Amino acid sequence: MWRYKSLFVLGLGLLFALILSVQMGMYVMNHLFGTIISLNIFQLCISLFHGNTFVYHAVLIAVNTFIAYTIFMIVKKVIQQIFGIYKVNKRISIEKNIQLTEKINGTYNRKQNDITIIDSTEPIAFTMGFFKPKIVLSSALITMLDKAELEAVIYHETAHQKYYDPLMLLVLQIISEVMWYIPLTRWSYENYKIMIELVADEYAIKRMGSELGLGSALLKLIKTRLSGRGTSALVPFANGTVDFRIKQLINPEPTIPVKMQTKSVFISINMIMILMTLLVVV
């Protein structure tokens, strides 16, 4: 159930990015290669004004600045993520518990050896990596959970790995931050973060055949968190998703966890309508 809803939210966020990216690409091709592509909103905005006038040059500068800013921000955020992943990988390689890593991969038949165990006093579980995601667990987490609970957590993280959630989150995050003027992109990003946790829970419950292992693990992690011994980086507690996860475990709810704001929908739809109308006029 949540898998299809998460795909809808993901597609909604990508739709806005696709429309603007195609338009920007057309505009850049017009200027770099002299190719005349008619269905281009940015070229249309410039062509509405006569050449060699103050208004014309002002619009030209505004359009070029907007596109340059968008490209710069996308490149900047991608580079930041690459360096961030590099730093995390370096720290993981230092703190990696080789013997425990081999044991866990063997116990849970992970043929790709895609689970890494790090020595830490914090209960940590997360999935990282964009094209070859891997699961990272801490020694403290393994000590805290029993066999069924740990297996449920591993299945939960396997779902994130299987559906490339780190990559999808990165794409939606960049879209929401760069295209801040379209509120639904932020809505898509925030909702997708919640939904992928529910999708991962569904996957774990299906593989385990019961909610008990996952529910028990979640309760232990909540207790650790409330006692002040938990880490803020722990994935199950990211952005308040734990409330929805507990509700889902107790009484599965078929509605979207975060409702759309009327104002955001109105502004976003009007932005897209303006784009599409101008394209039709062209």
N, C-alpha and C positions, 0 to 999 in steps of 0.2 A: 504493500500500500504506500508506504513512505517513499519507496524507491521511485515510483512514477511521479509522485508529487515533487520530489527533489529534482527530477529531470525537467519538470515543467518550470520550476523556479530558475534552474540553471539556464534553460533555453530562453527564458524571458530576459535574463540579464545579458546573455550573449547576443540577443536580437538587436538591442540598442548599439552595442559595440560594433556589430557587423555592419549595420547601416552607415554609421559615421565613418568607420574604417574604410569601407568601399568608396565613400564620397571623398575622403581625404586622399586615398590612393589615386583616384581619377584626377584630382586637382594637381597632385604632384607630377603625375605623368604628363599632364597638359604642359607644365612648365619645364620639365626636364627633357622631354622628347618631342614636344610640339604636337603631340597627339590631341586631336580635338574630340573630346568625349562629351556629348550633349547633355546627358542626364547627370549633371553635376551641380549641386546646390551652391557650392562656394564660387564656382565660375559664374553662375547666374547672379549671385549677389553683387559681384564686381561689374558684370555687364549691364546692370540696371542703371549705372551712372556713366556719364560722359567722360571720356579720357582727358587727362591733363587738367583736372579740376581738383580743388581742395578736397571735396567730398569723395571723389574717386580714389585719390591717393590715401585718404583716411580709411576708407573701406578696405582697400588693398592691404594696407599695413595691418589692419585689425584681423583680416582673414589669415594672412601669413603668420602673424603672431600667434593666433589661436592654434593653427596647425602645428607650428614649430613647438609651442608649449606642450601640446598633447603628445607629440612624438618624443620630446625631451623627457617628460614625466614618465612615459612608458619605459623608455630605455633606462632611466634612473632607477625606477622601482625594480626592474628585472635585475639590474646589476646589484642592487642592495640585497635582493633575495639570494643571488648567487654567492655573494660574500657571506651572507648569514648562514647559508647551508654549509659553506666551507668551514666556518668557525665552529659550527655545531659538530660537524664530522670530525674535526680535529680534536675537539673535547671528548667526543665519544671514543675515538681511537685511544686516547690516553686513559680513560676510565673503564675501558672494556674489560670485562671478566671473561677471559678466553675459555676457561674450563666450564664455567656455568653456561656460557653461550653454546658450547658444543653439547652440553647435557640437555639443555632445553630444546635445541633444534632436533636432537635425536629423539627425545621423549615425545615430542609432538609431530614427528615425522615431517619436518620442514626440509624437503629435499633441496631447496634453493638456499638453505642456511640464511634466511632473511630475517631472523630474529637476533638482535644484539642485546646482551645483558651488560649493564654498566654498574659499577660499584657506587652506591649512593645510599644515604640514610633517608632519602625522600622516596615515597611511593610514586614512581613515575611510569607512565605508559603513553606512548604516542607513536604516530606513523609519520615518517619524513621521507623526502625525496619526490621528485616529480615524474620521472619516467621509469624508474625502478624503485618504487617505495619500499622502505624497510621498516620493521617494527623495532622500537627501542623500549626495553623494560629495565627497571632497576632491581637490584638485589633486595632492596627493602620491600618492594612490592611482592616479590616471589616469596619472601619470608612471611609476609602478612597474610597472604591468601592461601586457602587450601587448594587441592588439585582441581576440583570442579570450578571454583571461582577463578583460578588462574586460566583455566581452559576457556572460560567464557570471555575473559578479558582479551585473550589472544584471538579468539574468533571475532570479537568486536573490532580489534585493530586490523584483522585480516580483511574485514569488509572495507575499511578505509583504504587499505592497500589495493584490494581488488578493483575498486571503483575509481582509483586515482584521485582521491579526495584532496590531497595536498596540492596537486596541480590545479584542480578545478577551483579550489579556494583562492589560490594565487591569482588566477585569471579574473575571478569575480572581484577580488579585492582591488586589483589594478583598475578594473573597469569602474568600480564604485568611487574610487578616489580621483581618477582622472576625469570621469564624466559626472562629477558631483552635481552638475546642473540638471541632471535627469534623476530625480529622487528614487525612482523605481529600481535603479541600479544598486543603490544602497539597500533597499528593501530586499532585493534578490540575494545580496551577499549575506545580510544578517539572517535571513530565513534559511538559506542553504546551510549555514553553519549549524543551525539547530537540527535541520532535517537529516543531515548526514549522520548525526549522532543517533537519531531514532532509527535510521536505516541500518546502521551498524548493530544496534541493539536487536532489531528484528532478525538480522542475519545470525547473530550469536544465539538467540533463543531458538531459532529454527535448527541450527546445527546441534545444539545441546538437547533439544527436545523439551526444555523446561525453562521457566524464568528464574528458578531458584538460584542457580550459580551466579548469574549476572546480578540479580537483585541483592544477594548476600555480599558480593564484591563491592557493589555500589554503596551499600550501607556501611561497610567497613571503611571505605574511602571517605565517606561523609563524616564519620566519627573521627577519623584522623584529621580531617580538614578542620572540624569544629574545635578540636583540641589544640589547634595551632601548630601541629606537626606536619601538616600537608604543604605541598608546594603550589604556588599560584599557576605554575606551568602545566599542572596536571590536566590532561585533555578532557576527562569527563566533566570537569567543572568550568570549562571555557564558556564565557559569556552567558552564564546563568542557565545553560542547557540542562543542568541536573534537575531542575524543577519539572521540565517537560518529560524527561526520561523516567522519573519516578512516577509521574502521572500515567505515562504509557505502560509502565510495568503493572501498575495497580488496576488501571481501567483504560485500555486502549481507546484513544480519541481519534475519530476519523477526520477532524477538522484541521485546517492549517494552524500551527501553533501561534503564529504572530499574524494578526490581521492586517490587511492593507490599509494605509491611511488615505482617506478620501482626497486630501490635498495633494499627496504625492502622486496618486493615480491621475488626478486631473492635470497637474503640471506636466507629467511625463507623457500622457496621451496627447496633450496639446503640442508638445515639442515634436513628437513623431508626426502628428497630423500636419504641422507646418512644413516639415521636411517633405512629406509625401505630396502635399498640395503643390509645392513649388516644383517638384519633379514632374508632376502632371502638366503644369503650366508650360514647362520647358518643352 
